[in-house]
Amino acid sequence: MVKLAHMKAGTVTLVGRPNSGKSTLVNNLVGHKVVITSPKPQTTQFSTQAVFEDPSTEKRESRGQIVFVDTPGVFAKSRDARSKAVNLEAENALKEEIDVVLYIVDHTRRRGDEENRVLGALRKIKAPKILVINKIDKKTPDYSAEYKFLEDEFEKVIEVSAIKHTNLNLLIDAIFEYLPEGEKFVEMADMPIPALNLSSNLYIEEMIREKAFLTLRKELPYMIRVVVDKIATRDNGSTYVKARIITPERYKKMIIGASAQRIKQISMMTRKELEVLSGKKAFVELTVEEEK
């Protein structure tokens, strides 16, 4: 790897309550779909690492490379095994080596116990912290006054709209201000998918899980999981994916839908996204299996 003069590189971890917009922010900062998103809280259930490389311009060389770590949203109380595991995942991510922390706040929601739990963890971290006020494209409701007291605890405060890409350039500038000098983590051309810690199978499993959430909305429980059994390239160059959605017995018929319409919809949405990502035709065979 070639080390450029004054190149910076580091790990930037995002934390916040569920549905604060962390995953959307990571996707739009990186410029690729790396983390699934949906209106349901707790969509993200494990940490995902995605790489951003600052582009070179005529006026300057690349400033370096950032590894963003998107963590699950922190719940105030862990009422079941799943939410306990999700909270533990987020807390463990904060124990790793971190160069900068982004605390993502949704100003359209009142401050609550979840924020207090996040703050308690953040106050133990010595790395530079940036307070990111998200969803500024939404003017009402506005509870930003409830977060005003936080400003003294952070090196910078940046207001953004992750979904509208507003001020994301200012956020990147602020991150590079605090990153240490160092070499690139990876060569971008060598990455098969834009996330460091996801295999192709896991990437597609998450994609299918997202489509299930989007199709079934509030009806779908969190208990579902997805297993990709096969990914193959056919003789005509198309991609073939065989996968199972695994669910408790009582939800199986709901996921399949009348005349199998819902499972066909999930398969079709997955296929279309795969074709956009790969530039090749794709076929997705989905079945629903009861959790044993």
N, C-alpha and C positions, 0 to 999 in steps of 0.2 A: 504494500500500500504506500502511496506517495503522501508524505506529510507536507502540506502547504504551510507557508509562513503564517503564523498567528491563526491557524485553523483551530476551531473549537469543537468539542464533542462532549456529550453528556446525556444523562438519563433524566427525564422530566416526568414525574408521576402526577396524575390527575386524581383528585379525591373530591367527594361531595356526596350529598344525599341522593337517593334514587330519583331518576327523571330530571336531573339538573342540566342534562345536555352534554355530559362528558363524552359519550360515544360519538355523537354528531360532531362535536368539536374536534375530536381526534381525526375522524374521517375527513373533515374539511381542511384541517391543518396539513395533513399528509397528502391530500389530493387523491386518495383512493379509498374505496370501501374496504375497511379492515375490521370494523366492529359492527355487529348487528344492532339495529335500533328498532324500537317500536313504542307505541304509547304506553305499554305496560311497564310499571316499575319492576326492577329486578330482572330486566331482560339480560343484562350483562352479569354472568355468574362466575367468571374467572378473569384474571388479569390478561390483557393482550398487549404485546409490545409491537409498535409500529414505527418505521423509520422515516424521518423527514430529512432531506438533504437540501441545503440552501443553494439555489441555482446561481450560477455565475452570470454576470451581466457585463456589458461593455465597460461599465464604470468600476466594477470591483470583482474580485474572485469570490468563490463560494466562502461563506463564513464558517461552514462546517456541517455537522450532522447531529441530529437530535433523535434519541430513542424515546418516544412517548409511551408511557405505561398507563393504559386505561384500566381503572379498577372498578369493581362492582360498587353500586351505591350503598352507603352505610345506613343500616336501619337502627332506629332508636332502641328497639327491643327485639331480641331473637326469640320468636315464639315457637319455632319449629326447627328441625334439623337442617332444612335447606337454608333458612335465613341465618342460622348460626354459622353454617359453612361459608356463606357469602360474606358475612361480616368478618370472619376470620381471614378470608382471602384478601380483603381490603386492608386489614390491619397488618397482615404479613408483608404486603407490598410496601408498606411504609417503613418496614424494618430493613429493607434492602438498601444498598448503596444508592443514594439519590443526590443529584446535583441541584435540582430546582423542583419545588412543589407548586402545582397549580391547584388552588382551592376554588372549585366552581360553585357559584351561588346562583340560584334562580330567583330574581327579584320579584317575580309574580307570586311567590309563595311566602307565607309568614315564616319567620324563624321559629324553630322548634327544637325538640329533644335530639333529633338527628343531627342538627347543626352543632349542638353542644358536644355530642359524642365525637364528631369529626374534629372539632376544635381541640378537645382534650388530647387526641392523638397528634395533631399538628404541633402543639406547643412543646412536644418532646423532641421535635426534629430541629436540628441546627442549620439545615440547608436553607438557602434563600427561598422565600415564599411570595407568590404573586396571587393576589385576590382577583378572581375573574368574575365579574358580574355579567351573567349571561341573559339572553333573551331580551335585549334592549329594543328589539323590534316591536315588542309588546308593551304598550304604554300603560295598560290597566289589566289587572290591579297592579299597584306599585307599592311594594313594601321595602324599598331600598333604604329607607330611613332606619329600619330595624337592623341593618347590617353596617351602618355608618361607624359604629364603635370598633369594628374590626380593622379599619384602615391603619390604625397605629401599630398593629401587630404584623403588618406585611410590608415588604420592601416596595411593592408597587401595587396599584389598583388599576385594572384595565376593564373597561366596559365593552362587551362584544355581543354580537348576534351570531352564534355558530351556524344557524341555519341559513342566514342571509350573507354570511362571510364578512360581516361588518367588523372592522378593526382587527382582523386576524393578523394583518401585517404588523400592527403595533405590538401584538402579543408575541409574535416571533422575534421582533426586535428586542423586546424586554427579556425574553428567555436567553438570547445570545449574549446579552449584557452580563448575565450572571454565570454563564457556562465556563468551565475551565478550558484551557488549551489542551488539545489532545488529537489523536489520530482517529480516522473514521472507524466505526465499528464494523461496517460491512461495505462491500461494493454493491451498489444498487442493481447493477446489471446481473449479478449472480443470484438475486432473490426471485424465486418462482412465484411467490405471492408477497404482497406488501406488508406482511406481518412476520416478525422474527420467530415467534414461538408457536406458530400454528402450522401443522402439517396440512397437506392438501385435503386429507380426509376430514380433519377437524374443521377446516375452513368451510367445507361444503356442509358438514353437519350443522354448523352454526347458521349457515345461509338458509337451510331448510327449516331450522327452528324459528328463525325470524319470519319466514313466510307463513308458518303455522300461526304464529302470534298475530300477524297482520290479517290473516284470513278469518280467524276465529275470535279475535279481540277478547272481550271480557269472559267469554265462555271457556276459554282454554286454561287449564290448570298449569301450574309450574312444574308438575311432576313429570311432564313429558321429557323424553330425551331422544336423540337421533343417533343412529349408527349407520355409517356408510360401509357397506360390505364389499363394494367393487367400484373401481374407476378404471375404465379402459378406453383405448382409442381404437375405433373400428376401422375396417379397411378403407372406408370412404373418407377417413379423416375426422369424423365426428366423435364427440365424447359421450361415452355411456356411463351413467351413474346408477347404481342399484343401492337403495337405502331403506331403512325401516324407521318409522316413528313408533317409539315404545311408550305405552301409556297404561295407567290403571284400567281395568276392564270396563268400568262404568263410563269411560270417556271414548271408548273405541268407536262406537256408532256415530257419535257426534263429530269426530275428526274425519271419518269417512264421508259422512253426509248422505243425503238422499240421492240414490242412483250414482253414488261415489263422486258427487260433484265437488265436494270440499277437498278431498284428497287430490282430485284432478287439478283443482285450482292451485293448490300448494305446489304440485309438481310443475305446472305450467309456469308459475312465477319464478321458481328455481331455475328452470330451463332457460327462460329468457335472460335472467341475470348472468348465468354461466356463458351464454352465447355472446353477450356484450363484453364480458371480461376476457374471454378467450379468442373472440373473433371467429369461432367455429360453431358448426351445428352441434346441438347437444340433445340427448335423450335421457330423461330422468324417470326411473321406475321406482315408485314409492309404494310401500305397503305399511299397514298399521298392525302392530303386534301388542298383545297384552303383556304387561309386566308380570313376570313369574315371581 
